[in-house]
């Protein structure tokens, strides 16, 4: 793997609060089943993992420099959406996704494309606790703006391109970082009403439902 930079040094694993809090002890993926990693959709994957509406989300930041690059795989959504044959029905779409899930190893070389173009890749191996840089826990009932941004995201080629700025801002917010209105809207901010911008400022500053459970700064030189 290329030398890590600030842009590509880490990805995030979205899961339940329980699994996230066990990670500093047992690592991630002790069963060694492929897990989804992303810089834009960890909140959505945590939402998928939740068993009921009041489950808190766990967001785990993973240091890629610790992982074995031969274990990365592309996401099935990327393979399905970039294939020549297109599904005609929802049932066919799900069948095609399941087929690609079973054959991900055949497309291993496409994992970087998957990450760059749809925002998701998989890691098919154990992630040791030394790879964990940060763990946060989020209560989805605490901030409507953040939660709606999470649940309304779609893992697709169009959504990745269209909503990249906002989805990255959501991930940064979930990781406990400061996110501004400019980070959220970008150049479109001038078209947003003043009242709406002011409301967003309040929501972005409200982190009452977000807890930093674990933080291990990266070593010097990264």
C-alpha positions in Angstrom: 0.0 0.0 0.0 1.2 3.5 -0.8 2.5 5.6 2.1 -0.4 7.0 4.1 -1.4 10.6 3.8 -4.0 12.6 5.6 -6.4 12.0 2.8 -6.1 8.2 2.7 -4.6 7.2 6.1 -7.9 6.0 7.6 -11.4 4.7 6.8 -14.3 4.1 9.1 -16.4 1.1 10.1 -20.0 1.7 11.2 -21.5 -0.8 13.6 -23.5 -1.0 16.8 -22.4 0.6 20.1 -21.8 -2.8 21.6 -19.4 -4.1 18.9 -17.6 -0.7 18.8 -16.9 -0.7 22.5 -15.5 -4.2 22.4 -13.1 -3.3 19.6 -10.2 -2.0 21.8 -10.2 -5.4 23.5 -10.9 -7.9 20.7 -10.2 -5.9 17.5 -12.6 -5.6 14.6 -14.0 -8.6 12.7 -12.7 -11.5 14.9 -15.0 -13.8 12.9 -13.0 -12.7 9.8 -16.0 -12.0 7.6 -15.7 -9.1 5.2 -16.5 -5.7 6.7 -17.4 -2.5 4.9 -15.0 0.5 5.2 -15.9 4.0 4.1 -15.0 7.6 4.6 -18.5 8.8 3.6 -21.1 6.1 4.7 -20.0 4.7 8.2 -23.1 6.2 9.7 -25.3 4.5 7.2 -23.7 1.1 7.9 -24.2 1.7 11.6 -27.8 2.4 10.8 -28.0 -0.9 8.9 -26.5 -2.7 11.9 -28.9 -1.3 14.4 -31.7 -3.6 15.6 -34.1 -0.9 16.7 -34.6 2.9 16.4 -33.0 3.7 19.8 -29.8 1.7 19.2 -26.7 4.0 19.4 -24.3 3.9 16.5 -20.6 2.9 16.8 -18.1 4.6 14.5 -14.6 3.1 14.4 -11.7 4.9 12.7 -9.3 2.4 11.2 -5.6 3.1 10.4 -5.0 1.6 6.9 -1.2 1.5 7.3 -1.6 -1.4 9.8 -3.8 -3.5 7.4 -2.7 -6.1 4.8 -3.5 -4.5 1.4 -4.1 -8.0 -0.1 -7.3 -8.3 2.0 -9.1 -5.4 0.4 -12.1 -6.1 -1.9 -14.5 -3.9 -3.9 -18.1 -3.4 -2.8 -20.8 -5.3 -4.5 -22.7 -2.1 -5.2 -19.8 -0.8 -7.3 -19.6 -4.1 -9.3 -23.3 -4.2 -9.9 -23.6 -0.6 -10.9 -20.7 -0.6 -13.3 -21.5 -3.9 -15.0 -22.9 -3.8 -18.5 -26.0 -5.8 -17.7 -28.6 -3.7 -15.8 -31.3 -5.1 -13.5 -34.8 -4.6 -14.7 -36.6 -5.3 -11.4 -35.9 -4.9 -7.7 -35.8 -8.7 -7.2 -33.2 -9.0 -10.0 -31.2 -6.2 -8.5 -31.0 -8.0 -5.2 -30.1 -11.3 -6.9 -27.3 -9.6 -8.8 -25.9 -8.0 -5.6 -25.9 -11.4 -3.9 -24.1 -12.9 -6.8 -21.4 -10.3 -6.7 -21.1 -10.8 -2.9 -20.2 -14.4 -3.5 -17.6 -13.6 -6.1 -15.8 -10.5 -4.7 -12.4 -12.2 -4.7 -12.6 -12.4 -8.5 -12.7 -8.6 -8.7 -10.1 -7.9 -6.0 -8.1 -5.5 -8.2 -11.1 -3.2 -8.3 -11.1 -2.3 -4.6 -9.5 1.1 -5.1 -11.9 2.0 -7.9 -14.7 1.0 -5.6 -13.5 3.3 -2.9 -12.8 6.2 -5.2 -16.0 6.0 -7.2 -18.7 4.8 -4.8 -17.0 5.5 -1.4 -17.0 1.9 -0.1 -14.6 -1.1 0.0 -14.4 -4.2 2.1 -11.7 -5.7 4.2 -11.7 -9.5 4.3 -9.6 -10.2 7.4 -9.1 -9.5 11.1 -8.5 -5.8 12.1 -6.2 -5.8 15.2 -6.8 -3.3 18.0 -3.6 -1.6 17.1 -5.3 -0.4 13.9 -8.0 1.4 15.8 -7.5 5.2 16.1 -10.8 6.4 17.4 -14.2 5.1 18.5 -17.3 7.4 18.9 -20.8 6.5 19.9 -23.8 8.4 18.5 -27.4 8.6 19.6 -29.5 8.9 16.4 -32.4 10.5 18.4 -30.2 13.4 19.5 -29.6 15.4 16.3 -32.2 15.3 13.6 -30.0 17.0 11.0 -27.2 14.5 11.3 -29.5 11.5 11.5 -31.5 12.5 8.5 -28.3 13.0 6.5 -27.2 9.5 7.4 -30.5 7.6 6.7 -31.2 9.5 3.4 -27.8 8.7 1.9 -27.6 6.1 -0.9 -24.7 3.9 -1.8 -24.5 4.7 -5.5 -22.3 6.2 -8.1 -24.6 9.3 -8.5 -25.0 9.9 -4.8 -21.3 9.6 -4.1 -20.5 12.3 -6.6 -23.5 14.5 -5.8 -23.3 14.3 -2.0 -19.6 13.8 -1.4 -19.1 17.0 0.5 -22.0 16.6 2.9 -21.3 12.9 3.5 -17.7 13.6 4.3 -18.8 16.3 6.7 -21.2 13.9 8.4 -18.4 11.4 8.9 -16.1 14.1 10.3 -18.9 15.2 12.7 -19.4 11.6 13.8 -15.7 11.3 14.4 -15.9 14.2 16.8 -14.3 16.8 14.6 -15.5 20.4 14.1 -17.7 20.8 11.0 -18.7 24.2 9.7 -21.6 25.4 7.5 -19.1 26.0 4.8 -17.9 22.3 5.1 -21.6 21.2 4.8 -22.7 23.4 1.9 -19.6 24.3 0.1 -20.1 26.7 -2.8 -23.9 26.3 -2.5 -23.9 28.1 0.8 -24.7 31.4 -0.9 -28.0 30.0 -2.1 -29.1 29.0 1.4 -31.3 31.2 3.4 -29.7 32.9 6.4 -32.2 31.4 8.8 -31.4 27.9 7.5 -27.7 28.5 7.8 -28.1 29.7 11.4 -30.2 26.6 12.3 -27.5 24.4 10.8 -24.8 26.1 12.9 -26.7 25.2 16.0 -27.2 21.6 14.9 -23.5 21.1 14.0 -22.5 22.5 17.4 -24.9 20.2 19.3 -22.9 17.1 20.1 -24.8 16.2 23.2 -25.6 12.8 21.6 -22.0 12.1 20.6 -19.4 10.5 22.9 -15.7 9.9 22.1 -15.3 6.5 23.7 -11.7 5.8 22.6 -8.9 7.8 21.0 -5.4 6.7 20.1 -3.4 9.3 18.1 -1.4 8.0 15.1 2.3 7.7 15.5 4.6 10.4 14.4 5.4 10.7 10.7 1.8 10.1 9.5 
